[in-house]
Amino acid sequence: MSRETMEWLNTNTRIGFTDRLGNAWHQRLGSSNHFPGAVPLGEVESLFAWDALSAPVYVGSPDGMSLPTVVEGRQAIVRSDTGAVLGIFTDGYEVHQYRDWLLTQVGNILDDSLQIGSAGLLRNGAQAWVSVEVPESITTPEGEVFRPNLLACTSHDGSLATTFKRVVTRVVCDNTMAAGLGEEGQQVKIKHSRYSGLRIAEARHALAMIHTIAEDYAAECAKLCRIDVSDKAWSYFLNAHAPLEVKGAEKTGAARTIALNERENLTQLWNADPRVAPWRGTAWGVLQAVNTFTHHMSTVKNAHRPERNMTRAITGGVDKLDRGTVATLNKVLATIA
């Protein structure tokens, strides 16, 4: 099950642009966290209206007869409003307050063309994100409809460095992809170290990345649409991406079932699904098939699918998947050229 309940998601997330994108999966009648346009800045401020505070760590005596003693060199990070412990770290850990790193910095670039598309808290407030988006979708000559956005996130439990990352959402199926698959420098990560504040100028620079996403993504789409993928190449790709053999031995049991299921779903997407089939026979179609399968169909353990997908976008799983797919396809095409 997800760490987040339906009540939590409807209370601690803010979802924008529902007039064009629809409601989030967890929306329920009576909830007020959905907005037809951009998410108002004040709504996000209300989510981040508490502080993460440093508190001493104590340990009790083994016999229970003595007073607890302070653990030197350690600190607990707690919520100022609820007292919940979010993480325990060394003294060198630096708190990145959500208001400062996700609102003040992001707020510096909000103008008529950039608006908050979503924001929220996960893990009892130990993780937070803000997504800045352009209000209108963009359509490429190849028929790809997408929305550039900048994802800003951080944590108080050590699970995430503070990250400013440019990503793209495919409107046709609402899944996230990397922008400019072959490029580096698509994100800036700032560790929670004592001197992290010295990198704030770098974070400001990272926020400007959203202005270059559309051009880079459209160029990547056009390039991959020009690469032909025959039926033979598609078959070879399936063998490389979801093999039925490992080191010459056939997979058995659950491993074989998982591979067969992925191959079947990928083929259905490739041949008939409107999220992929329009680009069948191209490298772009291959990329869409794998990304769409992973985003919407693959097995999810210990989380709801939307939570898993958001975490993948934040932690770089999307980038790794997309670049890996293109690399595998390039190898396949080279062998049958």
FITI-716476 format. One record per atom (N, C-alpha, C): x, y, z. Coordinates in steps of 0.2 Angstrom, whole numbers, plus 2048, in hexadecimal, padded with zeros to 3 digits. Last residue first. Layout:
# FITI-716476
XYZ/...
***
This chain:
# FITI-716476
86D7EF73B/86E7F4736/8717F0730/86C7E8747/8687E6741/8697EA73B/8747EE750/8757E774F/8727E5749/86F7FB751/8767FA74F/8777F374D/8637F9757/8637FB750/86A7FA74D/8677F5764/8637F0760/8647F2758/86D800769/8717FA768/86E7F5763/862809769/86880B765/86C804763/85A803773/85880376C/85E804767/86280577E/8617FE77C/85E7FE775/86281377E/86881077E/86780977B/854816780/85781877A/85E814779/85381078D/84F80E788/85280F781/85B818795/85D811794/85980E78E/855824795/85C823791/85D81C790/84982179B/849823795/850822791/84E81C7A8/84A8187A4/84A81A79D/8558277AD/8588217AC/85481C7A7/84A8317AE/8508327A9/85482B7A8/84282B7B7/84082C7B1/84582D7AC/84A82A7C3/8488247C0/8468257B9/84D8367CA/8518357C4/84F82E7C0/84583A7D4/84B8367D6/84F8357D0/83983F7CF/83D8437D3/8448407D4/8338357C7/83583B7C4/83A83F7C8/83182B7D1/83682A7CB/8388317C8/8288327D9/82E8317DC/83382F7D6/81D8327D0/8208387D2/8278377D5/81B8247CF/81D8287C9/82082E7CB/8178217DC/81D81E7D9/8208227D3/80B8287DD/8118297E1/8178277DF/8048217D3/8058287D2/80B82B7D7/8038147D8/8068157D2/80881D7D2/8068127EA/8028137E4/8068157DE/8118057F0/81080C7EF/80A80C7EA/8167F87F1/8177FC7F7/8158047F5/81A7F77E0/81A7F47E6/81A7F97EC/8137F57D0/8157FA7D5/8147F67DC/8167EF7BF/8147ED7C6/8177F37CB/8117FA7B2/8167F57B5/8137F47BC/8088037AC/8067FC7AC/80B7F87B0/80C8117AC/80580F7AD/8038087AE/81A8127AB/8168177AF/80F8157B0/81E8087A3/8218087AA/81C80D7AE/81680A797/81680479B/8188057A2/81C817794/814816795/813810799/829814791/827819796/820818798/82880B786/82B80978D/82980D792/82181377D/81E80C77F/82180A786/82981E77B/82381F77D/820818780/834817775/83581B77B/82E81C77E/82E813769/83180E76E/832811774/82A81F763/82581A765/82881576A/837824760/833828765/82D823767/83B81B756/83E81B75D/83A81F762/82D81574D/83281A74E/835819755/82280C74C/82780C747/82D811747/816817753/818810752/81D81074C/810822757/817823756/81A81C755/80381F75A/804824755/80B824753/804815765/80481375E/805818759/80481C772/80B81A76F/80A818767/7F881F776/7FD823779/804821776/7EF81776F/7F081E76D/7F5822770/7F580676C/7F380B771/7F481276F/7F97FD762/7F27FF762/7F0805767/8067F9762/8027F875C/7FB7FB75C/80C7FD76E/8107FE767/80B7FE762/8047F7778/8057FF777/808801770/8067EA775/7FF7ED774/8007F4774/8147E9778/8117E8771/80A7EA770/8137EB785/8177F0781/8157EF77A/80C7E078A/8097E778B/80D7EC786/8157D6786/80E7D6784/80B7DD784/8207D978E/8207D8786/8197D9783/81B7D879B/81E7DE798/81E7DE791/8187CA79B/8137CF79C/8157D679A/8247C479A/81F7C3795/8197C9795/82B7C97A5/82D7CA79F/8287CA79A/8227C37AF/8237CA7AF/8267CC7A8/8247B57AC/81E7B87AC/81E7C07AB/8327B37AF/82F7B27A8/8287B67A7/8327B67BD/8367BA7B8/8347B97B1/82A7AC7C2/8277B37C2/82B7B77BD/82F79E7B7/82B7A17BD/8297A87BC/83E7A27AE/83979D7B0/8357A17B6/8487A57A0/8457A77A6/83F7A37A8/85479A798/84E79D798/84B79F79F/86579F796/86079B79A/85A79E79A/86E7A8791/86D7A278D/86879D790/86E7B379A/8747AF799/8727A8796/85D7B279A/8627B579E/8687B079D/84E7B5790/8547B0792/8597B5796/8457BE78D/8427B7790/8487B3792/8477CF790/8497C978D/8467C3791/8437DD78C/83F7D9791/8417D278F/84D7E3784/84A7E7789/8477E278E/8507DA77A/8557DD77E/8537E0784/8447D6775/8497D0777/84E7D377C/83F7E2771/83C7DE776/8407D9779/8487E4766/8487E976C/8457E5772/8457DB75D/84B7DA760/84B7DF766/8387E075A/8397D975D/83F7D8760/83C7EC754/8377EC75A/8387E575D/8437E7749/8467EB74E/8427EB754/8387E2742/83E7DE744/8427E1749/8307ED73F/82D7E7743/8337E3746/83C7FB741/8387F673D/8357F1742/83D80B744/83D805747/839800744/84681A73F/84181473D/84280E741/84782A745/84A823745/84581E744/83F835746/843834740/84682D73F/83B836753/83683474E/839832747/84783A759/84583375A/840831755/847848755/84C843753/84B83C754/83B84D75A/83C84C753/841848751/83D84B768/838848765/83984775D/848854769/84984D76B/844849768/842860766/84785E762/849856763/839861771/83686076A/83C85E765/84286277C/83D85C77B/83B85B774/84886E779/84C868779/848862778/83D877779/841877773/845870773/838876787/834874781/83887377B/843879790/84087278F/83D871788/847886792/84A88278D/84787B78C/84088A79E/83F88E798/84288B791/8458837A8/83E8817A5/83D88579F/8518877AD/8518827A8/84A8817A5/8518917B7/8508937B0/84F88E7AB/8538897C2/84D88B7C1/84B88E7BA/8618897C3/85E8837C0/8568857BF/8648967C8/8668947C1/86288E7BE/8618937D5/85D8987D1/85E8977CA/86A8897D8/8638877D8/85F88D7D4/8768917D8/87588C7D3/86E88A7D3/8738997E3/87389C7DD/8738977D7/8748907ED/86E8927EC/86D8967E5/87F88A7F2/87E8887EC/87788B7EA/88188E800/8858917FB/8848907F4/879885806/87688C805/87B890800/88087A809/87C87A804/879881802/889878814/88B87D80F/88687E809/88586D81A/88587381E/886879819/87986480F/87F865813/88086C816/87085D807/86E86080D/874861812/8748607F6/87485C7FC/872860802/86C8647E7/86F8677ED/86E8637F3/86B8617D6/86A85E7DC/86F8627E2/8648667C7/8698687CC/8678657D3/86285F7B6/8608607BD/8668637C2/86885D7AA/86085E7AA/85E85F7B1/87585A7A7/8738617AA/86C8627AA/876853797/87785379E/87585A7A1/86C84B78A/86F85078D/87184F794/864842784/86B841783/86F846787/857846786/85983F789/86183F789/84E852789/855852786/85984C788/84584E797/846853792/84D85378F/83D83F79C/84384379C/843848796/82C83F7A0/83183D79C/83784279D/81D8397A8/82283E7A8/82883B7A4/80C8387A2/8128357A5/81883A7A3/7FF83B79C/80183D7A2/8078397A6/7FC83878F/7FB832794/7FE83479B/7FC844788/7F783F786/7F783978B/80584C78E/7FE84D790/7FA84778E/814848796/810847790/809847791/81E85479E/81884F79F/81584E798/82F8557A1/82985679D/82485179E/83B85E7AC/8378587A9/83285A7A5/8488647B5/8448657AF/84185E7AD/84B8667C6/84B8617C0/8468637BB/8538687D5/84F86C7D0/8508687C9/8538617E5/8548607DE/8508657DA/85B85D7F3/8578627F0/8588627E9/85B84B7F5/85E8517F5/85A8567F2/8508407FE/8518447F8/85684A7F9/85183980A/84F835804/8508397FD/852840816/85883E812/85783A80C/84784681A/84883F81D/84E83C81A/842851815/84585281B/84784B81E/845857803/842852809/84585480F/83F85D7F3/84485C7F9/8418587FE/83D8647E3/83B8607E8/84185F7ED/83686A7D4/83B86C7DA/8388677E0/8358687C3/8338657C9/8398677CF/82E8717B6/8348717BA/83286E7C1/82886C7A6/82786E7AD/82E86D7B1/81F86C797/82586D79A/82486F7A2/814861790/814867795/81B867798/80F85B780/81285B786/81286178A/80B851772/808856777/80B85677D/81084D762/81284C769/80F85276D/81084F755/80A84D758/80A84C760/81B85474E/81A84C74E/81384A752/81B861751/81985F74A/81785874A/815862762/81A86275D/817860756/80C86C76D/80C867768/811867763/80A87077E/80E871778/80D86B774/7FF87778A/802872787/805874780/800885795/7FD88278F/80287D78C/8078897A1/8008887A1/7FD88579B/8168817A6/8138867A1/80B8847A1/81987E7B7/81787C7B1/8168827AC/8218777C5/82087E7C2/81F87C7BA/81E86E7D3/81F86E7CC/81C8747C9/82586A7E2/82186F7DF/82386E7D8/82585E7F0/8278607E9/8228667E7/82C8557FE/82885B7FC/82A85C7F4/82D84A80C/82F84C805/82A851803/828849819/82F849818/83184A811/81A84981A/81D85081A/82584F819/81783C81A/815840820/819847820/81A83980D/81E836812/81D83A819/818849804/817842804/81B83F80B/8108577FE/814854803/81284D803/80F8627EF/80D85D7F4/81285B7F9/8098697DF/80E8697E5/80B8647EA/80886E7CE/80686A7D4/80B86B7DA/80A87A7C7/8058757C4/8038707CA/80C88B7C8/80D8847CB/8078807C9/8128927B8/80E8927BE/80E88B7C1/81889D7AC/81A8987B1/8168987B7/8148A97A6/8158A37A2/81789C7A6/8138B37AF/80D8B17AB/80E8AB7A7/81E8AC7BC/81B8B17B8/8158AF7B4/82A8A67C7/8238A67C5/8218AC7C2/8378A67CB/8368A67C4/82E8A67C2/8368A77D9/83A8AC7D5/8398AC7CE/83089C7DE/82C8A27DD/8308A77D9/83A8937E0/8368927DA/8328987D9/8408997EB/8448987E5/83F8977DF/8348997F4/83889F7F3/83C89E7EC/83188B7F3/82C8907F1/8308967F0/83B8827F5/8368807F0/8318857EE/8438887FF/8468847F9/8418837F3/83B88E808/841891806/84388E7FF/83188580C/82F88C809/83588F806/838879810/83487980A/833880807/84987B815/84287C816/83E87C810/855870817/852874811/84B875812/86086D824/85986D822/85887281C/86F864823/86C86B822/86586A820/87A85A82C/87485B828/871861828/883859836/88585D830/87F85D82B/87F851840/87F859841/88085D83B/876844838/87C84783C/87B84E83C/86584083B/86B841837/87084383B/85583A838/85A83B83D/86183B839/844840834/84A83C833/84F83E838/838844839/838842832/83F83F830/82D842846/834842844/83484083D/82084E84A/822848846/829848845/81B85A84E/820857852/82285084F/812862848/81085B84A/81585884F/81986E844/81286E846/80F867849/82686B842/824870847/81D870849/82D85B840/82886083D/826865843/83E858842/837857844/83385D841/84D84F841/84985583E/84285383F/85A84D84D/85384B84A/850851847/86B84A84D/86584F84E/85F84C84A/87B847854/875845851/87084A852/88684A85C/88784A855/881847851/88184086A/885845867/886844860/87283D871/87783A86C/87A83F869/86F83F882/86F84287B/87483E877/86683388C/86C83788B/86C83A883/859831898/85C830891/862835890/85C82C8A9/85A8318A4/85D83089D/85B81B8AE/85F8218AD/85B8268A8/85480F8AD/8548128B3/8578198B3/8558078A2/84F80B8A3/84F80F8A9/85F80089F/85B7FD8A4/8558018A5/865807894/862800893/85E7FD898/85E818892/863813895/86080C894/85A81F882/85881D889/85E81888C/86082D879/85F82687A/85E824881/85B83B86F/85C838875/85C830875/85F848864/85D841865/85F83E86B/859859863/85E854865/85B84D865/852860853/85185E85A/85785985C/84F86C847/85486784A/852866851/83F86C83D/84486F843/849869845/837873830/83A86D832/84086F837/82887C832/82F87B831/831874833/81987F828/81C87D82E/82487D82D/81288281C/812887821/815885828/81187C810/81887C813/818881818/80487D80D/80687680D/80D876811/80288A80B/7FF887811/801880812/80988C7FF/80C88F806/80988C80C/8008877F6/8078837F8/80A8867FE/7F78917F7/7F588A7F9/7FB8867FA/7FD89C7F3/7FB89C7FA/7F98957FC/7FE89A7E5/80489A7E9/8028997F0/7F288F7DD/7F48967E0/7FA8957E5/7F58867CF/7F48857D6/7F688C7D9/7ED88A7C0/7F38897C4/7F18897CB/7DC8847BE/7E28877BB/7E88867C0/7D487C7C6/7D387C7BF/7D987F7BB/7DA8727D3/7D98797D1/7D88797C9/7D88697E2/7D98697DB/7D68707D8/7D58687F0/7DC8697EE/7DD8697E6/7C98657F6/7CA86C7F3/7D186D7F1/7BD8587F5/7C485B7F7/7C58617F3/7B08557F1/7B18597F7/7B885B7F8/7B58457EB/7AF84A7EB/7B084E7F2/7C68437E8/7C08417EA/7BB8467EB/7D583E7E0/7D08447E1/7C98407E3/7DF8367DC/7DC8357E3/7D783A7E5/7E28397CF/7DF8327D0/7DC8327D7/7DE84A7CB/7E38447CD/7DF83E7CF/7D484F7BD/7D584F7C4/7DB8497C5/7D98577AE/7D58537B2/7D88537B9/7E08607A5/7E385A7A7/7DF8557AB/7D886B7A4/7DB86879E/7DE86179F/7D486E7B1/7CF8707AB/7D286C7A5/7DE86C7B9/7DA8677B9/7D58687B3/7E98747BD/7E88737B6/7E386D7B5/7F086C7CD/7EE8727C8/7EC86F7C1/7EF8667DD/7EF8647D6/7EC86A7D2/7F88647EC/7F48697E8/7F58677E1/7F78597FA/7F985B7F4/7F58607F1/7F1857807/7F8859807/7FB859800/7E4852805/7E685880A/7EC85B809/7E48487FD/7E084D7FC/7E0853800/7EE840803/7EF8437FC/7EB8487FA/7E883C80F/7EE84080F/7EF843808/7DD83580B/7DC83B80E/7E283F80E/7E382A805/7DF82E801/7DE835804/7F482980C/7ED82780B/7E982C807/804824808/7FF829808/7F8826807/80B818806/80C81C80C/80782180D/80180C7FE/8058127FE/806815805/8047FA800/800800800/804806800/
***
